[in-house]
Amino acid sequence: MRIRIAALSAVAALALSAAACTEAEQDETQADANEAGASLQEEAAQVGSAIEAGAKEVAQEIDEGTDRLAEEADEQEAETKADARGN
């Protein structure tokens, strides 16, 4: 969403400046807007990669946690059966 807002802001700035600038200034403004757009796109990709890596790490931790809980449940079940046989 932020990328859209930034892109729309850049386009709006470009449109406003186009009305009051020379062609050379318009070209420079367009180049600046293109550069800003490319920069935002790169940053968004980096943020997406960071989120993906974090999500994978959390998923792995959850998987390991559920495995430990399953092992503990199996151990508890075995202890309960052993206690029941002993009584």
GROMACS elastic network, one bead per residue, 0.5 to 0.9 nm:
[ bonds ]
;  ai    aj funct       b0    kb
    1     4     6  0.52020   500
    1     5     6  0.64084   500
    1     6     6  0.87062   500
    2     5     6  0.50628   500
    2     6     6  0.60879   500
    2     7     6  0.84451   500
    3     6     6  0.50752   500
    3     7     6  0.59677   500
    3     8     6  0.84372   500
    3    37     6  0.84557   500
    3    40     6  0.66275   500
    3    41     6  0.77204   500
    3    44     6  0.77534   500
    4     7     6  0.50184   500
    4     8     6  0.59586   500
    4     9     6  0.83824   500
    5     8     6  0.51014   500
    5     9     6  0.60138   500
    5    10     6  0.85401   500
    6    10     6  0.61493   500
    6    11     6  0.86375   500
    6    36     6  0.88313   500
    6    37     6  0.81608   500
    6    40     6  0.82135   500
    7    10     6  0.50460   500
    7    11     6  0.62135   500
    7    12     6  0.85654   500
    7    33     6  0.83036   500
    7    36     6  0.83222   500
    7    37     6  0.64655   500
    7    40     6  0.85004   500
    8    11     6  0.50112   500
    8    12     6  0.60188   500
    8    13     6  0.84744   500
    9    12     6  0.50289   500
    9    13     6  0.60469   500
    9    14     6  0.84342   500
   10    13     6  0.51087   500
   10    14     6  0.60748   500
   10    15     6  0.86051   500
   10    32     6  0.89690   500
   10    33     6  0.58344   500
   10    34     6  0.88351   500
   10    36     6  0.79971   500
   10    37     6  0.81215   500
   11    15     6  0.61167   500
   11    16     6  0.86232   500
   11    30     6  0.88675   500
   11    33     6  0.74193   500
   12    15     6  0.50582   500
   12    16     6  0.61738   500
   12    17     6  0.85047   500
   13    16     6  0.51873   500
   13    17     6  0.60265   500
   13    18     6  0.84132   500
   13    29     6  0.86826   500
   13    33     6  0.87454   500
   14    17     6  0.51674   500
   14    18     6  0.59569   500
   14    19     6  0.88568   500
   14    26     6  0.76016   500
   14    29     6  0.63803   500
   14    30     6  0.66776   500
   14    33     6  0.73763   500
   15    18     6  0.51319   500
   15    19     6  0.67689   500
   16    19     6  0.56477   500
   16    20     6  0.72444   500
   17    20     6  0.54546   500
   17    21     6  0.58874   500
   17    25     6  0.84173   500
   17    26     6  0.70467   500
   17    29     6  0.77858   500
   18    21     6  0.53976   500
   18    22     6  0.76784   500
   18    23     6  0.80402   500
   18    25     6  0.80928   500
   18    26     6  0.55846   500
   18    29     6  0.83677   500
   19    22     6  0.86612   500
   19    26     6  0.89084   500
   20    26     6  0.89872   500
   21    24     6  0.79282   500
   21    25     6  0.56749   500
   21    26     6  0.60629   500
   22    25     6  0.51577   500
   22    26     6  0.61316   500
   22    27     6  0.86347   500
   23    27     6  0.61180   500
   23    28     6  0.85863   500
   24    27     6  0.50764   500
   24    28     6  0.62275   500
   24    29     6  0.85769   500
   25    28     6  0.50237   500
   25    29     6  0.60572   500
   25    30     6  0.84957   500
   26    29     6  0.50059   500
   26    30     6  0.60594   500
   26    31     6  0.85535   500
   27    30     6  0.50221   500
   27    31     6  0.61540   500
   27    32     6  0.85892   500
   28    31     6  0.50467   500
   28    32     6  0.61642   500
   28    33     6  0.85932   500
   29    32     6  0.50006   500
   29    33     6  0.61245   500
   29    34     6  0.85615   500
   30    33     6  0.50243   500
   30    34     6  0.60943   500
   30    35     6  0.85412   500
   31    34     6  0.50506   500
   31    35     6  0.61236   500
   31    36     6  0.85691   500
   32    35     6  0.50800   500
   32    36     6  0.61248   500
   32    37     6  0.85574   500
   33    36     6  0.50431   500
   33    37     6  0.60941   500
   33    38     6  0.86022   500
   34    37     6  0.50667   500
   34    38     6  0.61823   500
   34    39     6  0.85672   500
   35    38     6  0.51197   500
   35    39     6  0.61139   500
   35    40     6  0.86029   500
   36    39     6  0.50303   500
   36    40     6  0.61321   500
   36    41     6  0.85605   500
   37    40     6  0.51169   500
   37    41     6  0.61518   500
   37    42     6  0.86485   500
   38    41     6  0.50598   500
   38    42     6  0.62113   500
   38    43     6  0.86546   500
   39    42     6  0.51409   500
   39    43     6  0.62060   500
   39    44     6  0.85742   500
   40    43     6  0.50918   500
   40    44     6  0.60456   500
   40    45     6  0.85830   500
   41    44     6  0.50908   500
   41    45     6  0.62592   500
   41    46     6  0.87349   500
   42    45     6  0.51279   500
   42    46     6  0.63352   500
   42    47     6  0.87407   500
   43    46     6  0.50285   500
   43    47     6  0.61862   500
   43    48     6  0.85292   500
   44    47     6  0.50781   500
   44    48     6  0.60767   500
   44    49     6  0.85972   500
   45    48     6  0.50025   500
   45    49     6  0.61773   500
   45    50     6  0.86537   500
   46    49     6  0.50814   500
   46    50     6  0.62354   500
   46    51     6  0.86589   500
   47    50     6  0.50738   500
   47    51     6  0.61845   500
   47    52     6  0.85719   500
   48    51     6  0.51276   500
   48    52     6  0.61219   500
   48    53     6  0.86333   500
   49    52     6  0.50502   500
   49    53     6  0.61531   500
   49    54     6  0.85765   500
   50    53     6  0.51634   500
   50    54     6  0.61586   500
   50    55     6  0.85711   500
   51    54     6  0.50894   500
   51    55     6  0.60664   500
   51    56     6  0.86067   500
   52    55     6  0.50974   500
   52    56     6  0.62103   500
   52    57     6  0.86521   500
   53    56     6  0.51732   500
   53    57     6  0.62544   500
   53    58     6  0.87164   500
   54    57     6  0.50866   500
   54    58     6  0.62036   500
   54    59     6  0.85745   500
   55    58     6  0.51173   500
   55    59     6  0.60896   500
   55    60     6  0.86020   500
   56    59     6  0.50422   500
   56    60     6  0.61785   500
   56    61     6  0.86696   500
   57    60     6  0.51350   500
   57    61     6  0.62647   500
   57    62     6  0.86682   500
   58    61     6  0.50724   500
   58    62     6  0.61488   500
   58    63     6  0.85554   500
   59    62     6  0.51103   500
   59    63     6  0.61440   500
   59    64     6  0.86464   500
   60    63     6  0.50264   500
   60    64     6  0.61747   500
   60    65     6  0.85192   500
   61    64     6  0.50863   500
   61    65     6  0.60197   500
   61    66     6  0.86024   500
   62    66     6  0.61248   500
   62    67     6  0.85271   500
   63    66     6  0.52626   500
   63    67     6  0.62209   500
   63    68     6  0.87425   500
   64    67     6  0.50737   500
   64    68     6  0.62916   500
   64    69     6  0.87046   500
   65    68     6  0.51471   500
   65    69     6  0.62336   500
   65    70     6  0.86357   500
   66    70     6  0.60808   500
   66    71     6  0.85942   500
   67    70     6  0.51098   500
   67    71     6  0.62714   500
   67    72     6  0.86710   500
   68    71     6  0.51033   500
   68    72     6  0.61656   500
   68    73     6  0.85617   500
   69    72     6  0.50251   500
   69    73     6  0.60562   500
   69    74     6  0.85649   500
   70    73     6  0.50178   500
   70    74     6  0.61766   500
   70    75     6  0.86248   500
   71    74     6  0.50741   500
   71    75     6  0.61964   500
   71    76     6  0.85941   500
   72    75     6  0.50251   500
   72    76     6  0.60762   500
   72    77     6  0.84964   500
   73    76     6  0.50329   500
   73    77     6  0.60530   500
   73    78     6  0.85715   500
   74    77     6  0.50609   500
   74    78     6  0.61967   500
   74    79     6  0.86568   500
   75    78     6  0.50945   500
   75    79     6  0.62040   500
   75    80     6  0.86040   500
   76    79     6  0.50498   500
   76    80     6  0.60923   500
   76    81     6  0.86138   500
   77    80     6  0.50628   500
   77    81     6  0.62317   500
   77    82     6  0.85984   500
   78    81     6  0.51557   500
   78    82     6  0.61473   500
   78    83     6  0.86023   500
   79    82     6  0.50084   500
   79    83     6  0.60726   500
   79    84     6  0.85319   500
   80    83     6  0.50806   500
   80    84     6  0.61175   500
   80    85     6  0.86513   500
   81    84     6  0.50388   500
   81    85     6  0.62388   500
   81    86     6  0.86124   500
   82    85     6  0.51869   500
   82    86     6  0.62069   500
   82    87     6  0.88302   500
   83    86     6  0.50114   500
   83    87     6  0.63024   500
   84    87     6  0.54014   500
